[in-house]
Amino acid sequence: MRRSRQQLSREECIDILQQATSGVLAVMGDGGYPYTVPLSHVYADGHLYFHSAIQGHKVDAIRSDSRCSFCVIAQDEVHPETFTTHFKSVIAFGQIHIIDDEAERLAALRRLGRRHAPHDEAGLHHEIDKDFTRVLMLRLDIEHLTGKQAIEMVSNH
Ligand SMILES: Cc1cc2nc3c(=O)[nH]c(=O)nc-3n(C[C@H](O)[C@H](O)[C@H](O)COP(=O)(O)OP(=O)(O)OC[C@H]3O[C@@H](n4cnc5c(N)ncnc54)[C@H](O)[C@@H]3O)c2cc1C
């Protein structure tokens, strides 16, 4: 990163991934165009998990090339008086895979469901029973994680 004072620590990056509920996944799309698609995520132990329909642009892209990045914007506060925004964001680079193992798939779906509705275990079971065969679970194995904040947010900048 060019301006290292703006760099966030690994702990801050992980905290942002844990707090945020969605970000933008970038994959190698059709015809050499990068395909960026917003997705809900959940972070656990160096991985990001997503759910997806079985078919579509995103899944086609992932099947042909697993390299990807996922960007989360944690803060974007406009300060008109200085023509700036006070921002904080994270980018996770890695490989994204369709989870084949049934137990891992179920665990990932439960994790994602609990992230959205932590107090509705019965509802979660019902949803999973209804949709389990119609959903793909994706796991992004994070290889490199960077975070950056606006220079104005750095103390003594
Ligand atoms: C905050 C947020 C959270 C989301 N969470 C999830 C999630 O957890 N799981 C999930 O499967 N989907 C989620 N979506 C929807 C997601 O962005 C995609 O629309 C969906 O995954 C289908 O992707 P696809 O590549 O299969 O699209 P396809 O159905 O193959 O789409 C065909 C074309 O439509 C366009 N397109 C698709 N999605 C979008 C979009 N969101 N905005 C603009 N153009 C689009 C693209 O040009 C694409 O090539 C979320 C969207 C938002 C905004």
The ligand as an ORCA input file, in Angstrom:
! r2SCAN-3c Opt
* xyz 0 1
  C     -26.650     -6.216     -0.527
  C     -26.890     -7.412     -1.414
  C     -26.755     -8.679     -0.897
  C     -26.953     -9.792     -1.709
  N     -26.766    -11.036     -1.185
  C     -26.831    -12.119     -1.982
  C     -26.509    -13.408     -1.501
  O     -26.153    -13.586     -0.327
  N     -26.559    -14.458     -2.357
  C     -26.926    -14.285     -3.659
  O     -26.937    -15.287     -4.408
  N     -27.247    -13.090     -4.150
  C     -27.206    -11.993     -3.344
  N     -27.503    -10.749     -3.853
  C     -27.908    -10.650     -5.253
  C     -26.647    -10.687     -6.130
  O     -26.073     -9.392     -6.228
  C     -26.890    -11.232     -7.552
  O     -27.948    -10.519     -8.162
  C     -27.249    -12.722     -7.539
  O     -26.319    -13.453     -6.761
  C     -27.257    -13.293     -8.935
  O     -25.945    -13.254     -9.432
  P     -25.588    -13.976    -10.806
  O     -24.176    -13.676    -11.146
  O     -26.018    -15.393    -10.763
  O     -26.503    -13.127    -11.789
  P     -27.337    -13.548    -13.063
  O     -28.707    -13.916    -12.624
  O     -26.569    -14.512    -13.901
  O     -27.395    -12.094    -13.684
  C     -27.308    -11.803    -15.052
  C     -26.780    -10.393    -15.182
  O     -27.557     -9.493    -14.381
  C     -26.725     -8.478    -13.827
  N     -26.804     -8.516    -12.352
  C     -26.863     -9.601    -11.541
  N     -26.912     -9.215    -10.250
  C     -26.875     -7.875    -10.242
  C     -26.888     -6.899     -9.204
  N     -26.957     -7.228     -7.893
  N     -26.843     -5.610     -9.561
  C     -26.769     -5.253    -10.868
  N     -26.760     -6.124    -11.898
  C     -26.809     -7.425    -11.581
  C     -25.298     -8.770    -14.308
  O     -25.029     -7.982    -15.431
  C     -25.340    -10.243    -14.665
  O     -24.427    -10.586    -15.677
  C     -27.328     -9.626     -3.079
  C     -27.478     -8.327     -3.588
  C     -27.262     -7.236     -2.777
  C     -27.402     -5.846     -3.362
*
